[in-house]
């Protein structure tokens, strides 16, 4: 290492001598630093060539904000040729690249000039390329770099990250508790004192409770005494300055909010609250309890929870919190009775939702008394039993007393009269004494009345006092009508059939019914007459269920009809029984148990009619006879009524059109004319007549006797002539009508009809001037009339 130092010095001495010699020769560059940025090749006589060590170009520094513009920065030179025979140039950002024109160079001398004011905060370094050419433009040296660094000046103030910093700390915090941190920045060079920042608090409210770290900007508490209820927040003015606190400075605000702790218990504003409520009230707010709490409003440390800890064993009161005002609202949840208890003394406590901190003692003002006075009001009467249940037997005699349904007035201090009335008595069965409330029966009630539901009768009674206004209450009277055993059971079937051999066929299933209801009806008991030994030896009855029994043969008996006396009894108290006659047809059966056809079987089918069936048959015959007699009387009465006058007939006989046109052909409405097909076909059966009497002639006096109409046409064609003769004779001998051309019958056309008569006797009186040729166009039904009148 020691041998290398003299060698290096040998190379540096000629280089610095050249620099000094050039400087002394040119007055223009005597104040400018001269650089030889290119290396120089040294020629050695030997074959080997040694190159001069490359010169390390130092960084060129230029101060920002330099006002003397233009200003010489540096001079570059090449040692290849003499001065004046070399052309220098530079390129790069600040020269021919953006930002252009900041630097320039003298092509002859190589002096680099600064042409603009530099700002280190925008560009802190320029990298230029230098070139050396001869007069012919041939490069004398390789391209080399020039590094120009802008030196920083303290021309930027430090800046806080925000104008207002917000911090938070709980009250009663210990000294040294971190509250917040403020930060600032400086655009100057951070490696210089221009950007070395220091923080400080220049102003704070009240005592100096907070301090700041001048290097980090952390704000901490320095002493105790933070109380949110005294001071809710603090405003600090903080400052930051560069040059280690001696240079440029800036200020900002720091707002520190004090967090709340539950260090203040709620306290009632009064030692006792007085309230009133009317008796029998419920679901009603009766008053408010107010408290004070110094903790943060709206927070769990401030919101109060109320509790009733005494004076309300029945739970008649409740209390809730009004979230806006923090008041306690006292309510009545169960009706109160003035006569039972007129004053209620309640004990109410208040505590916050959040737990009170341990260091704060409890205060007696977190508890208060509430005096509730129950005001007396008129109350409706109260039934002693509601509903009242009464049991009576059916068919109870009218006027019987079944209950005393009374009510009492709960207002002991008031003397009031109570009156009773029936509100609902569907069957009008009850009698009520309005003063005493005694209830009796008006008439006998049957348990099968439609007003009974499942044997129960329900009535509503109202009790009213004489207050102003009167109050009333309603009671329910439920009367159970008990069933009496007043109907004996009835056998459903009285006829049966059995095989003569007990080994064939099946027994007879018997059933019974009873109009009574359980338990006065089934189960029924079926029993044969025990006095007859033949019955007990040959017949047996066994119960199937409560309403059915099975009759069976024990031994083989002869074929025939047997009338068995059967006693059927119910299960009532006392039981009722009824003797029935059971007709049993005994027949010979095949293997399948089916009766064979025999004289005994035929006899049983004819003689086995019970008395009830016979009565039904006779009743039906008598009913038919009565109907026939009534029909006969009706016809006679109708014949008598026909003589009352022309216009006194019923509306059924009034016709607006002609109905009977006979063989001349009527209109489509012709329904009552004689059927001519009967004359053409006598064997056709006679249709039933829709009327009970023959049609009345409207053009005959009603004082005359109705003529006898022809008899029914005979079925033999030889008797048709006699039938026609009878009709002609009846028509000719009828004194009640004028003569007709033929034996045709026409009905009354209707009162006030505009149509004229069709009789040939009167046809010429008013129709001689009329033309009837148009009748040809009316069809075949009017062709006869067209022939008669069309050519007159």
C-alpha positions in Angstrom: 0.0 0.0 0.0 2.9 2.3 0.7 4.3 1.8 -2.8 1.0 2.8 -4.5 0.8 6.3 -2.9 3.8 7.9 -4.5 2.7 6.5 -7.9 -0.7 8.1 -7.5 0.8 11.4 -6.5 3.0 11.2 -9.6 0.0 11.1 -11.8 -1.9 13.8 -10.0 0.9 16.4 -10.0 1.1 16.8 -13.8 -2.8 17.0 -13.9 -3.2 19.7 -11.4 -0.2 21.6 -13.0 -2.1 21.6 -16.3 -5.2 22.9 -14.7 -3.4 25.7 -13.0 -1.6 26.6 -16.2 -4.8 26.8 -18.2 -6.4 28.9 -15.5 -3.7 31.4 -15.6 -3.7 31.6 -19.3 -7.5 32.5 -19.7 -8.8 35.4 -17.8 -12.4 34.5 -18.7 -12.3 31.3 -16.6 -10.3 32.5 -13.7 -13.5 32.3 -11.3 -14.9 29.1 -12.7 -14.0 25.6 -11.7 -12.4 23.8 -14.6 -12.9 20.1 -15.1 -11.0 17.7 -17.4 -13.6 15.0 -17.6 -11.9 13.0 -20.3 -9.1 10.7 -19.8 -5.8 11.1 -21.8 -3.9 8.4 -23.5 -0.1 8.4 -22.7 2.3 7.0 -25.4 5.0 4.7 -24.1 8.0 3.7 -26.3 7.6 0.1 -25.6 5.1 -2.1 -27.3 2.7 -2.1 -24.5 0.5 1.0 -24.2 -0.6 2.4 -20.8 -3.7 4.5 -20.5 -4.1 7.2 -18.0 -6.4 6.4 -15.2 -9.9 7.8 -15.7 -10.7 11.0 -13.9 -13.6 10.8 -11.4 -15.8 13.9 -12.0 -17.1 15.2 -8.8 -20.7 16.3 -8.4 -21.3 19.9 -9.2 -23.5 21.7 -6.6 -25.7 24.6 -7.4 -27.8 26.4 -4.8 -31.5 26.7 -5.3 -33.1 30.1 -5.4 -29.9 31.7 -6.9 -30.9 35.2 -8.0 -27.8 36.1 -10.1 -28.9 34.8 -13.4 -27.2 33.8 -15.7 -24.5 32.4 -13.6 -21.4 30.3 -14.5 -21.5 26.8 -13.0 -18.4 25.0 -14.3 -16.0 24.9 -17.2 -15.1 21.6 -19.0 -11.9 21.2 -21.1 -10.2 18.5 -23.1 -6.5 18.1 -23.3 -6.4 16.8 -26.8 -5.9 20.1 -28.6 -5.2 23.6 -27.9 -7.9 26.1 -26.8 -10.0 27.3 -29.7 -9.6 24.3 -31.8 -12.3 22.2 -29.8 -16.1 22.6 -29.9 -17.9 21.7 -26.6 -21.6 20.8 -26.2 -24.0 19.4 -23.5 -27.3 17.6 -23.7 -29.9 16.2 -21.4 -32.8 17.4 -19.1 -32.4 21.1 -18.5 -30.8 21.6 -21.8 -32.6 20.2 -24.8 -35.1 18.1 -22.8 -37.7 19.3 -20.4 -37.3 21.5 -18.6 -35.4 23.1 -21.4 -33.1 26.1 -21.3 -32.0 25.8 -17.7 -28.4 25.1 -18.6 -26.2 26.2 -21.6 -22.5 25.9 -22.6 -20.0 28.1 -24.4 -18.9 26.0 -27.4 -15.4 27.5 -27.4 -14.6 27.9 -23.8 -16.7 25.0 -22.4 -18.2 27.2 -19.6 -21.6 25.9 -18.4 -24.2 28.6 -17.5 -27.2 28.5 -15.2 -30.1 30.3 -16.9 -33.0 29.9 -14.5 -33.8 29.9 -10.7 -33.7 26.3 -9.4 -36.2 24.8 -6.9 -34.9 21.7 -5.1 -38.4 20.6 -4.1 -39.2 20.2 -7.8 -35.9 18.9 -9.2 -33.0 18.1 -7.0 -30.5 16.7 -9.5 -29.6 17.1 -13.2 -27.7 14.6 -15.3 -26.1 16.1 -18.4 -24.0 14.6 -21.2 -20.8 16.5 -22.3 -19.2 16.2 -25.8 -15.8 17.5 -27.3 -15.4 17.8 -31.1 -12.7 19.2 -33.4 -13.4 21.8 -35.9 -14.3 19.2 -38.5 -16.9 17.7 -36.2 -14.9 14.6 -35.3 -15.3 13.5 -31.7 -12.2 14.1 -29.7 -13.4 12.5 -26.6 -16.1 10.0 -25.6 -19.4 11.1 -24.1 -19.2 11.8 -20.4 -21.7 12.6 -17.7 -22.1 15.8 -15.7 -24.0 15.5 -12.3 -25.4 18.8 -11.1 -27.1 18.7 -7.6 -29.3 21.5 -6.4 -28.4 22.5 -2.9 -31.3 22.9 -0.4 -32.3 26.1 1.3 -34.8 26.5 4.1 -37.5 27.9 1.9 -40.5 25.7 3.1 -42.4 25.9 6.3 -43.4 22.7 8.1 -47.1 21.8 7.5 -49.4 19.8 9.9 -51.2 16.9 8.4 -54.6 18.5 9.4 -55.6 21.8 10.8 -57.5 20.3 13.8 -56.5 17.2 15.6 -59.1 15.4 17.7 -58.1 13.3 20.7 -60.0 11.4 23.4 -59.2 10.5 27.0 -61.3 9.1 29.8 -61.9 11.3 32.8 -59.8 10.5 35.9 -57.0 9.2 33.6 -53.6 8.6 35.2 -50.7 10.9 34.4 -48.7 9.8 31.4 -51.8 8.4 29.6 -51.5 8.8 25.8 -54.1 11.2 24.4 -53.2 11.7 20.8 -50.4 12.4 18.3 -49.9 15.3 16.0 -47.8 15.0 12.8 -46.3 17.6 10.4 -44.2 17.4 7.2 -41.5 19.7 5.7 -40.7 19.8 1.9 -37.0 20.7 2.5 -34.2 18.2 2.5 -34.7 15.7 5.3 -31.0 15.2 5.6 -30.5 18.8 6.6 -31.6 20.9 9.5 -34.1 22.5 7.1 -36.4 19.6 7.7 -35.6 18.8 11.3 -38.9 19.4 13.2 -39.6 20.1 16.8 -43.2 20.2 18.4 -44.4 22.3 21.3 -47.7 23.4 23.0 -47.9 27.1 23.0 -51.3 27.5 24.6 -53.9 25.3 26.5 -57.0 26.0 28.5 -56.8 25.9 32.2 -53.9 24.3 34.1 -51.2 22.5 32.2 -52.7 19.1 32.2 -51.2 18.0 28.9 -47.6 17.9 27.5 -46.2 17.1 24.0 -43.1 15.1 23.0 -41.1 17.6 20.9 -39.7 14.9 18.6 -42.7 12.6 18.1 -45.7 14.9 18.6 -47.3 12.6 21.2 -49.6 14.4 23.7 -50.0 12.8 27.1 -51.5 13.7 30.5 -49.1 15.1 33.1 -51.4 15.3 36.1 -54.7 14.1 37.6 -57.8 16.1 37.7 -59.7 15.3 34.4 -63.4 15.6 35.2 -65.8 15.6 32.3 -68.6 17.1 34.4 -66.2 20.1 35.1 -64.6 20.4 31.7 -65.9 18.3 28.8 -63.1 19.1 26.3 -59.8 21.0 26.0 -58.4 23.1 23.2 -54.6 23.1 22.7 -52.6 25.2 20.3 -49.6 23.2 19.1 -46.6 24.4 17.0 -44.0 22.7 14.8 -40.8 24.5 13.7 -37.8 23.3 11.5 -34.1 24.0 12.0 -34.5 22.1 15.3 -37.2 24.4 16.4 -35.4 27.7 15.5 -36.5 28.0 11.9 -39.8 28.4 10.2 -42.9 27.3 12.2 -46.6 26.5 11.8 -49.5 26.0 14.4 -52.6 23.8 14.6 -55.4 23.1 17.0 -55.7 19.9 19.1 -59.2 19.3 20.6 -59.2 16.7 23.4 -62.6 15.3 24.4 -63.0 13.9 27.9 -64.7 10.5 28.1 -67.4 9.9 30.6 -67.3 7.5 33.5 -70.4 6.6 35.6 -69.1 8.5 38.6 -72.4 10.3 39.3 -75.4 8.3 40.6 -78.9 9.5 39.6 -80.7 11.5 42.3 -84.5 12.1 42.6 -85.6 15.7 42.6 -88.1 15.1 45.5 -88.1 13.0 48.6 -91.8 12.0 48.0 -94.1 12.2 45.0 -97.9 12.4 45.3 -100.3 10.9 42.7 -104.0 10.0 42.3 -105.8 7.4 40.3 -109.5 6.4 40.0 -110.4 2.9 41.2 -111.1 0.2 38.7 -108.6 1.8 36.3 -105.9 -0.2 34.6 -103.4 0.4 31.8 -103.2 4.1 32.8 -100.2 6.4 33.3 -100.7 8.2 36.6 -97.5 10.3 37.0 -93.8 11.0 36.4 -90.7 10.8 38.6 -87.8 13.1 37.8 -84.1 12.6 38.5 -80.8 14.4 37.9 -77.6 12.8 36.6 -74.5 14.7 35.8 -73.1 12.0 33.5 -73.1 12.2 29.7 -76.7 12.7 28.5 -78.0 9.8 26.4 -75.2 7.5 27.5 -75.7 4.3 29.6 -74.1 6.3 32.5 -77.0 8.7 32.3 -80.0 6.6 31.4 -81.9 5.5 34.5 -83.6 2.2 35.3 -86.5 2.5 37.8 -87.6 -0.3 40.1 -90.5 -0.6 42.6 -89.0 -2.3 45.6 -91.8 -1.9 48.2 -95.5 -1.2 48.7 -96.8 -3.3 45.7 -97.1 -6.9 46.7 -99.9 -7.5 44.1 -97.9 -6.1 41.2 -100.6 -3.5 40.5 -98.1 -0.8 39.4 -95.3 -0.6 36.8 -92.7 2.0 36.0 -90.8 2.6 32.8 -88.2 5.2 31.6 -88.8 8.0 29.2 -85.7 7.9 27.1 -85.8 11.6 26.1 -86.2 13.1 29.5 -84.9 10.2 31.7 -88.1 10.5 33.8 -89.9 7.5 35.3 -93.5 7.0 34.2 -95.6 5.2 36.8 -98.6 3.2 35.5 -101.4 1.1 36.9 -101.6 -2.3 35.4 -104.3 -3.9 37.7 -107.6 -2.3 38.8 -107.5 -0.8 42.2 -110.3 -0.9 44.8 -110.9 2.1 47.0 -112.9 0.1 49.5 -110.0 -2.5 49.8 -107.1 0.0 50.0 -107.4 3.7 49.6 -103.7 4.7 49.7 -100.6 2.9 48.3 -97.2 3.8 49.5 -94.5 2.8 47.0 -90.7 2.7 47.3 -88.9 3.4 44.0 -85.2 3.3 43.3 -83.2 4.6 40.4 -79.9 3.3 39.0 -78.0 3.7 35.7 -77.8 1.2 33.0 -74.0 1.2 33.5 -72.4 0.1 36.7 -71.4 2.9 39.0 -67.6 3.0 39.5 -66.3 1.5 42.8 -64.8 4.7 44.0 -68.1 6.6 44.0 -70.3 5.9 47.1 -74.1 5.4 46.8 -76.4 8.1 47.9 -79.8 7.9 49.6 -81.3 10.3 47.1 -81.3 7.4 44.6 -84.5 6.2 46.4 -87.8 8.0 46.9 -91.4 7.4 48.1 -94.5 7.6 45.9 -97.9 8.0 47.6 -100.8 6.9 45.3 -104.3 7.9 46.4 -107.1 5.7 45.0 -110.2 7.9 44.4 -113.6 6.4 45.0 -115.9 6.1 42.0 -119.3 4.5 41.4 -118.8 0.9 40.5 -121.4 -1.5 39.0 -123.0 -4.2 41.1 -121.1 -7.5 41.2 -122.9 -10.9 41.1 -121.9 -13.2 43.8 -121.7 -16.1 41.4 -121.1 -15.6 37.7 -122.1 -17.7 36.0 -124.7 -19.4 38.3 -125.4 -23.0 37.6 -128.9 -24.4 38.5 -130.2 -27.9 37.9 -134.0 -28.6 37.5 -135.9 -31.6 36.3 -137.8 -31.4 33.1 -141.5 -30.8 33.2 -141.1 -28.8 36.3 -144.4 -27.2 37.3 -145.0 -23.5 36.3 -144.3 -21.0 39.1 -141.5 -23.0 40.7 -138.6 -21.1 42.2 -135.3 -22.3 40.8 -132.7 -19.7 42.0 -132.0 -16.4 43.8 -129.6 -14.6 41.6 -128.4 -11.5 43.4 -125.6 -8.9 43.2 -123.9 -6.7 45.7 -122.7 -3.1 45.4 -119.0 -2.8 46.0 -119.4 0.8 47.0 -119.7 0.3 50.8 -119.9 4.1 51.5 -122.8 4.6 49.1 -126.3 3.3 49.8 -127.8 2.3 46.5 -130.7 0.2 45.3 -130.2 -2.6 42.9 -132.8 -3.7 40.4 -132.7 -6.8 38.2 -134.0 -7.4 34.6 -133.9 -10.2 32.1 -131.6 -9.4 29.1 -131.8 -12.7 27.3 -134.5 -15.3 27.9 -134.9 -17.0 24.5 -137.9 -19.3 25.4 -139.5 -16.7 27.7 -139.4 -19.4 30.3 -138.3 -17.5 33.4 -140.0 -15.1 35.8 -137.7 -12.6 37.5 -138.4 -10.5 40.6 -136.9 -7.1 39.8 -136.2 -6.2 43.4 -135.1 -9.5 45.0 -133.6 -11.3 42.0 -135.6 -14.4 42.6 -136.1 -16.5 39.5 -139.0 -18.8 38.8 -140.5 -20.7 35.9 -143.3 -19.4 33.7 -144.3 -22.8 32.2 -143.1 -26.4 31.8 -139.9 -26.9 29.9 -139.3 -29.9 27.8 -135.8 -31.2 27.5 -136.3 -31.5 23.8 -136.9 -27.8 23.4 -134.9 -26.2 20.6 -133.8 -23.5 23.0 -131.8 -26.1 25.0 -128.2 -26.8 23.9 -127.1 -30.2 25.1 -129.7 -30.0 27.9 -128.6 -26.5 29.1 -130.7 -23.3 29.0 -128.8 -20.0 29.2 -130.3 -16.7 30.3 -128.7 -13.3 31.0 -129.7 -11.1 33.9 -128.7 -7.5 34.5 -128.2 -5.8 37.8 -128.3 -2.0 37.8 -127.8 0.6 40.6 -129.6 3.9 40.9 -126.6 6.2 40.6 -126.4 9.0 38.1 -125.5 7.8 35.6 -126.5 4.2 36.6 -124.1 1.4 36.2 -124.9 -2.2 35.5 -123.4 -5.6 35.2 -124.6 -8.8 33.5 -124.7 -12.2 35.0 -125.2 -15.6 33.3 -127.7 -18.1 34.5 -127.0 -21.6 33.2 -129.9 -24.0 33.9 -129.4 -27.7 33.3 -132.7 -29.5 32.6 -132.4 -33.0 33.9 -134.0 -35.8 31.9 -137.0 -37.7 33.4 -137.8 -41.2 32.5 -141.3 -40.6 31.1 -141.1 -42.7 27.9 -141.0 -46.5 27.7 -138.8 -48.1 25.1 -140.4 -49.1 21.8 -139.5 -52.2 19.8 -138.5 -51.3 16.3 -139.5 -54.5 14.4 -142.5 -56.7 15.2 -142.0 -59.4 12.5 -139.2 -61.8 12.0 -138.4 -65.2 10.4 -136.5 -68.1 11.9 -135.5 -71.6 10.7 -137.3 -74.4 12.5 -134.0 -76.0 13.3 -131.7 -74.1 15.6 -128.7 -75.4 13.6 -129.8 -73.6 10.4 -129.9 -69.9 9.7 -129.4 -67.1 12.2 -131.4 -65.5 14.9 -133.5 -62.3 14.7 -131.7 -59.1 15.6 -134.0 -56.9 17.7 -133.6 -53.2 18.4 -135.5 -50.6 20.5 -135.6 -46.8 20.8 -136.6 -44.5 23.6 -137.6 -40.8 23.3 -135.8 -40.2 26.6 -132.1 -39.2 26.6 -129.3 -41.0 28.4 -129.1 -42.0 31.2 -132.9 -42.5 31.2 -132.9 -44.6 28.0 -130.4 -47.3 26.9 -129.0 -49.8 27.7 -132.3 -51.7 27.1 -133.2 -55.0 28.6 -135.1 -57.5 26.4 -136.9 -60.4 28.1 -139.6 -63.0 27.2 -142.5 -63.7 29.4 -141.1 -65.9 32.1 -144.5 -67.3 33.0 -144.7 -69.5 29.9 -142.6 -72.6 30.2 -142.7 -73.3 26.4 -141.1 -69.9 25.8 -138.2 -70.4 28.2 -137.5 -73.9 26.9 -137.6 -73.2 23.2 -136.6 -69.5 22.9 -133.8 -67.4 24.2 -132.8 -63.7 24.0 -129.2 -62.5 24.5 -128.0 -58.8 24.6 -125.8 -57.7 21.7 -125.2 -54.1 22.9 -127.1 -51.4 24.7 -129.8 -51.1 22.0 -129.9 -54.5 20.3 -130.6 -58.1 21.3 -130.6 -61.5 19.5 -133.7 -63.8 19.5 -132.7 -67.5 18.9 -134.3 -71.0 19.0 -133.0 -73.4 21.6 -134.9 -76.5 20.3 -136.5 -77.4 17.0 -140.2 -76.3 16.8 -142.9 -76.9 14.3 -143.4 -74.6 11.3 -145.9 -71.8 11.7 -146.4 -68.3 13.1 -145.6 -67.7 16.8 -146.6 -64.6 18.7 -144.1 -64.0 21.4 -144.7 -61.5 24.3 -141.5 -59.5 24.6 -140.9 -57.1 27.4 -138.4 -54.2 26.7 -137.3 -52.0 29.7 -134.9 -49.1 29.9 -132.2 -48.1 32.4 -134.0 -45.0 33.8 -134.7 -44.2 37.4 -137.1 -45.7 37.9 -137.0 -48.0 34.8 -139.9 -48.2 32.4 -141.0 -51.3 30.5 -143.4 -52.0 27.7 -144.8 -55.4 26.5 -144.7 -56.0 22.7 -146.0 -58.8 20.5 -143.4 -60.2 18.3 -144.6 -62.2 15.2 -142.1 -64.9 14.4 -142.5 -67.0 11.3 -140.9 -70.4 11.7 -140.1 -72.2 8.4 -138.1 -75.1 7.2 -134.7 -74.0 5.8 -132.2 -75.5 3.5 -128.5 -76.0 4.3 -127.8 -72.4 3.5 -130.3 -71.2 6.1 -132.9 -70.0 3.5 -136.6 -70.7 4.1 -138.2 -73.0 1.6 -141.6 -72.2 0.0 -144.2 -73.9 2.1 -147.7 -73.4 3.3 -146.4 -72.3 6.6 -144.2 -69.7 5.0 -147.1 -68.4 2.9 -149.3 -68.3 5.9 -146.7 -66.4 7.8 -146.4 -63.9 5.1 -150.1 -63.2 5.1 -150.8 -63.4 8.7 -147.7 -61.9 10.0 -149.0 -58.3 9.7 -148.7 -56.5 12.9 -151.4 -54.3 14.4 -149.4 -51.2 13.6 -149.1 -52.1 9.9 -152.8 -52.9 9.8 -153.7 -49.5 11.4 -151.5 -47.8 8.8 -153.3 -49.6 6.0 -156.8 -48.8 7.3 -155.7 -45.1 7.8 -154.6 -44.9 4.2 -157.9 -46.2 2.9 -159.9 -43.8 5.1 -157.7 -40.9 3.9 -158.4 -41.9 0.2 -162.2 -42.0 1.0 -162.1 -38.6 2.6 -160.2 -37.1 -0.4 -162.8 -38.6 -2.8 -165.6 -37.1 -0.7 -163.9 -33.7 -0.7 -163.5 -33.9 -4.5 -167.2 -34.6 -4.9 -168.1 -31.7 -2.6 -165.9 -29.4 -4.6 -167.5 -30.3 -7.9 -170.9 -29.7 -6.4 -169.8 -26.4 -5.0 -168.3 -25.4 -8.4 -171.6 -26.2 -10.2 -173.6 -24.0 -7.8 -171.1 -21.1 -8.2 -171.7 -21.1 -12.0 -175.1 -19.4 -11.5 -173.7 -16.3 -9.9 -173.3 -14.3 -13.1 -171.3 -13.9 -16.3 -168.5 -11.9 -14.7 -168.3 -13.7 -11.4 -166.3 -16.7 -12.6 -162.7 -17.2 -11.4 -159.7 -15.9 -13.3 -159.0 -19.4 -14.6 -162.0 -19.4 -16.8 -161.3 -16.0 -18.5 -160.0 -16.4 -22.0 -158.5 -13.7 -24.2 -158.5 -16.0 -27.2 -160.6 -18.8 -28.6 -159.5 -22.2 -27.3 -161.8 -24.8 -28.9 -161.9 -24.7 -32.7 -163.0 -28.3 -33.1 -162.4 -30.0 -36.5 -162.1 -26.7 -38.3 -158.6 -26.4 -36.8 -157.6 -23.9 -34.1 -154.5 -22.0 -33.6 -151.4 -23.3 -31.9 -152.9 -22.2 -28.6 -155.9 -24.5 -29.0 -155.6 -27.0 -26.1 -159.1 -27.7 -25.0 -160.9 -28.5 -28.4 -162.3 -32.0 -29.0 -159.8 -34.4 -30.4 -161.0 -35.5 -33.8 -158.6 -38.4 -33.8 -160.9 -40.1 -31.4 -163.6 -40.3 -34.1 -161.1 -41.6 -36.6 -159.5 -44.1 -34.2 -162.0 -45.3 -31.5 -159.5 -47.7 -30.0 -157.3 -44.8 -28.9 -157.4 -44.4 -25.0 -159.1 -41.4 -23.6 -156.6 -38.9 -22.2 -157.2 -37.7 -18.7 -159.1 -34.5 -18.5 -157.1 -31.6 -16.9 -160.3 -30.1 -15.5 -162.7 -31.4 -12.9 -165.7 -30.0 -14.8 -166.7 -29.4 -18.4 -166.0 -25.9 -19.9 -168.7 -23.4 -19.4 -170.4 -21.8 -22.3 -169.7 -18.1 -22.1 -172.4 -17.2 -24.6 -175.2 -18.9 -22.7 -177.2 -17.5 -19.7 -175.9 -18.7 -16.4 -179.3 -19.4 -15.1 -179.7 -22.4 -17.4 -178.7 -25.9 -16.5 -175.4 -27.2 -17.8 -176.3 -29.7 -20.6 -175.3 -33.3 -20.5 -172.3 -34.0 -22.7 -172.0 -37.0 -24.9 -170.8 -40.1 -23.3 -167.4 -41.7 -24.0 -167.0 -43.0 -27.5 -167.3 -46.7 -27.8 -164.4 -48.8 -28.8 -166.4 -50.5 -31.6 -166.6 -48.7 -35.0 -170.3 -49.7 -35.3 -171.2 -47.5 -32.3 -169.7 -44.3 -33.7 -172.9 -43.4 -35.4 -174.8 -43.7 -32.1 -172.2 -41.5 -30.5 -172.6 -38.8 -33.1 -176.4 -38.9 -32.7 -176.2 -38.5 -29.0 -174.0 -35.4 -29.5 -176.4 -33.9 -32.0 -179.4 -34.6 -29.7 -177.6 -33.0 -26.8 -176.8 -29.9 -28.8 -180.3 -29.6 -30.2 -182.1 -30.0 -26.9 -179.8 -27.6 -25.0 -182.1 -24.6 -24.1 -179.4 -22.4 -22.7 -177.7 -21.5 -26.1 -178.9 -20.2 -29.4 -179.0 -22.7 -32.3 -175.8 -23.6 -34.1 -175.3 -24.9 -37.6 -173.5 -27.9 -36.4 -172.8 -29.6 -33.1 -169.5 -27.7 -32.7 -168.5 -26.2 -29.4 -166.6 -22.9 -29.2 -165.3 -21.4 -26.0 -165.6 -17.9 -24.8 -163.2 -15.6 -26.7 -162.6 -13.3 -23.7 -164.3 -10.2 -22.4 -163.8 -7.1 -24.6 -162.4 -9.1 -27.5 -162.2 -7.2 -30.8 -162.8 -10.4 -32.8 -166.3 -11.0 -34.1 -168.3 -14.2 -34.0 -167.8 -17.0 -36.5 -171.4 -18.1 -36.5 -172.9 -18.3 -40.0 -176.1 -16.8 -38.7 -174.4 -13.5 -37.9 -171.7 -13.6 -40.6 -173.6 -11.6 -43.1 -174.4 -8.7 -40.8 -171.1 -7.0 -40.7 -168.8 -8.8 -43.1 -170.6 -8.3 -46.4 -168.3 -5.5 -47.4 -165.1 -7.2 -46.5 -162.8 -9.1 -48.7 -161.6 -12.4 -47.5 -159.4 -13.5 -50.4 -156.3 -13.0 -48.3 -157.3 -16.0 -46.2 -155.8 -18.2 -49.0 -152.4 -17.0 -47.9 -152.8 -18.0 -44.3 -152.3 -21.7 -44.8 -154.4 -24.8 -44.8 -156.0 -24.0 -41.5 -157.9 -21.1 -43.0 -158.6 -22.6 -46.4 -162.1 -23.6 -45.4 -162.9 -20.0 -44.5 -161.4 -18.7 -47.7 -163.7 -21.0 -49.7 -166.7 -19.9 -47.8 -166.2 -16.1 -47.9 -163.6 -15.5 -50.5 -165.9 -15.3 -53.6 -168.8 -13.3 -52.2 
